[in-house]
Amino acid sequence: MKSFYEKYFTKQKMMRTVLIPLVIISIFAIYNFGWRVLALLLVNLLVSITVEYLCETKIYKRKKISEAVIITSILYTMTLPVSLPFWMSGVGIAFGVFFGKMVFGGFGKNIFNPALVGRVFVYINFPNPLTIAWNEAASGFPGGFGVFTLPNIDALSTATPMLAFRNEGIFSDIINLFIGNIPGAIGETSKILIILAGIYLIYKKVASWQIMAGSILGFAALSTVFYLIGIESVPNPLYGILFGGFLFGTVFMATDPISAAKTVPGKWIYGIIIGVVTVIIRGFALFSGGMMFAILIGNTFAPIIDYAVKKIKARKKAKGAVA
């Protein structure tokens, strides 16, 4: 007899592989910010599963939903400040799942990363709670394990490392940036955990190393150019990579196998575009971050890049056959 889970969810081995590092990052996030992380995650899971189930059963007449919706919910949650109101978070994930995934036909057919579609929706419609409402990070044990949430930071302060640099030119301690005991989005603070997650996903062959490498290469190259010519809004490449959600987006979002480029040359081009666009948005736009917009722009060009790569290969093959 099938269990309740087997009855309603389609098993996806790749998604379960991605789930392992995300669980570890989520546990660290609870330590860093408190049990409200888990509460926010459960709200998002409930809303996203409900939206996908209703769409699958009522619109597409299918009996099961994908395990990918669980990953989408966790990724979305990891990009939020822990203090975001539950109802705003629920509206965002509902929008992301429906308009970022289900309107295209469900899993495997979406053009954009649904977690980022939801995040951008919240960012545009509720900018203040998503950009100025930050909480203190834990120090020592038990940290956030002993509270529902840590205290809010004064909205007038430059709460996150990226905002501290952008507003006052202050560089955070690089050790803290690696470890992650800093204010910021729930799952984007610990760079060492994100780097280890990237290595694990590459080892398991569920994430493209070409996309990760291309993204870092594009980011580092343009950052270096701007830094050397004295653009004050662009920090040195190392700090730029460690600021904000760049590494988290590179490892978990840009490598989404559905919305990313599929050809090997296309993956390199796609990754480089994301890295370059992130630097431009961070350095010259009003937004303090830019990774989410850069990935969605990359998603837009991914099919075009793959089409162009295949056309070029076909022409070369045709010329070779004629010769």
SULPEVEN-V284175 format. One record per residue. PSI is psi in radians with two decimals (* if undefined). Layout:
psi=PSI
psi=PSI
This chain:
psi=2.30
psi=2.49
psi=2.94
psi=-0.74
psi=-0.81
psi=-0.48
psi=-0.59
psi=-0.25
psi=2.43
psi=2.18
psi=2.34
psi=1.84
psi=-0.71
psi=-0.73
psi=-0.62
psi=-0.55
psi=-0.76
psi=-0.53
psi=-0.60
psi=-0.97
psi=-0.52
psi=-0.61
psi=-0.75
psi=-0.80
psi=-0.64
psi=-0.68
psi=-0.75
psi=-0.67
psi=-0.65
psi=-0.75
psi=-0.70
psi=-0.58
psi=-0.19
psi=3.04
psi=-0.15
psi=-0.43
psi=-0.85
psi=-0.71
psi=-0.77
psi=-0.72
psi=-0.74
psi=-0.67
psi=-0.82
psi=-0.67
psi=-0.81
psi=-0.80
psi=-0.81
psi=-0.71
psi=-0.71
psi=-0.81
psi=-0.82
psi=-0.69
psi=-0.79
psi=-0.70
psi=-0.78
psi=-0.77
psi=-0.65
psi=-0.60
psi=-0.88
psi=-0.06
psi=0.63
psi=2.75
psi=-0.37
psi=2.78
psi=2.82
psi=2.62
psi=-0.29
psi=-0.47
psi=-0.49
psi=-0.78
psi=-0.75
psi=-0.76
psi=-0.74
psi=-0.80
psi=-0.79
psi=-0.82
psi=-0.68
psi=-0.31
psi=0.05
psi=2.71
psi=2.54
psi=-0.39
psi=-0.01
psi=2.27
psi=2.49
psi=-0.72
psi=-0.63
psi=-0.75
psi=-0.74
psi=-0.71
psi=-0.71
psi=-0.80
psi=-0.58
psi=-0.77
psi=-0.78
psi=-0.79
psi=-0.75
psi=-0.95
psi=-0.34
psi=-0.23
psi=-0.98
psi=-0.57
psi=-0.34
psi=-0.14
psi=0.03
psi=-2.89
psi=2.37
psi=-0.11
psi=-0.09
psi=2.52
psi=-0.65
psi=2.73
psi=2.02
psi=-0.56
psi=-0.71
psi=-0.55
psi=-0.76
psi=-0.72
psi=-0.75
psi=-0.66
psi=-0.81
psi=-0.71
psi=-0.73
psi=-0.69
psi=-0.50
psi=1.14
psi=-0.67
psi=-0.90
psi=-0.37
psi=-0.18
psi=-0.35
psi=-0.12
psi=1.64
psi=2.79
psi=2.71
psi=2.65
psi=2.69
psi=2.71
psi=2.17
psi=-3.14
psi=2.47
psi=0.04
psi=-2.35
psi=-0.21
psi=-0.31
psi=0.03
psi=2.82
psi=-0.76
psi=2.60
psi=2.84
psi=2.64
psi=2.65
psi=2.48
psi=2.24
psi=-0.40
psi=-0.25
psi=2.76
psi=1.62
psi=-0.86
psi=2.77
psi=-0.69
psi=-0.74
psi=-0.62
psi=-0.71
psi=-0.78
psi=-0.71
psi=-0.56
psi=-0.03
psi=0.40
psi=2.32
psi=2.26
psi=2.80
psi=2.26
psi=-0.52
psi=-0.77
psi=-0.62
psi=-0.69
psi=-0.81
psi=-0.82
psi=0.15
psi=1.12
psi=2.70
psi=2.65
psi=-2.98
psi=2.65
psi=-0.89
psi=0.15
psi=0.05
psi=-0.76
psi=1.72
psi=-0.55
psi=-0.69
psi=-0.66
psi=-0.72
psi=-0.77
psi=-0.65
psi=-0.73
psi=-0.76
psi=-0.75
psi=-0.79
psi=-0.61
psi=-0.76
psi=-0.69
psi=-0.06
psi=0.67
psi=-0.06
psi=2.50
psi=2.09
psi=-0.47
psi=-0.71
psi=-0.79
psi=-0.84
psi=-0.73
psi=-0.72
psi=-0.80
psi=-0.70
psi=-0.84
psi=-0.74
psi=-0.87
psi=-0.70
psi=-0.88
psi=-0.65
psi=-0.73
psi=-0.78
psi=-0.88
psi=-0.68
psi=-0.75
psi=-0.50
psi=0.02
psi=0.44
psi=1.92
psi=-0.44
psi=-0.06
psi=2.01
psi=3.06
psi=2.66
psi=-0.67
psi=-0.85
psi=-0.67
psi=-0.71
psi=-0.62
psi=-0.27
psi=2.58
psi=-2.57
psi=0.37
psi=-0.89
psi=-0.71
psi=-0.78
psi=-0.68
psi=-0.77
psi=-0.80
psi=-0.55
psi=-0.88
psi=-0.52
psi=0.10
psi=2.02
psi=-0.32
psi=-0.81
psi=-0.08
psi=2.98
psi=2.66
psi=-0.57
psi=2.68
psi=-0.88
psi=-0.64
psi=-0.63
psi=-0.72
psi=-0.83
psi=-0.79
psi=-0.82
psi=-0.76
psi=-0.72
psi=-0.79
psi=-0.80
psi=-0.78
psi=-0.81
psi=-0.63
psi=-0.79
psi=-0.77
psi=-0.79
psi=-0.80
psi=-0.72
psi=-0.49
psi=-0.15
psi=3.05
psi=-0.37
psi=2.36
psi=-0.56
psi=-3.03
psi=-0.10
psi=-0.71
psi=-0.71
psi=-0.67
psi=-0.72
psi=-0.73
psi=-0.62
psi=-0.74
psi=-0.73
psi=-0.69
psi=-0.70
psi=-0.24
psi=-0.87
psi=-0.63
psi=-0.72
psi=-0.83
psi=-0.70
psi=-0.78
psi=-0.73
psi=-0.78
psi=-0.66
psi=-0.77
psi=-0.74
psi=-0.71
psi=-0.70
psi=-0.75
psi=-0.69
psi=-0.70
psi=-0.74
psi=-0.68
psi=-0.65
psi=-0.66
psi=-0.75
psi=*
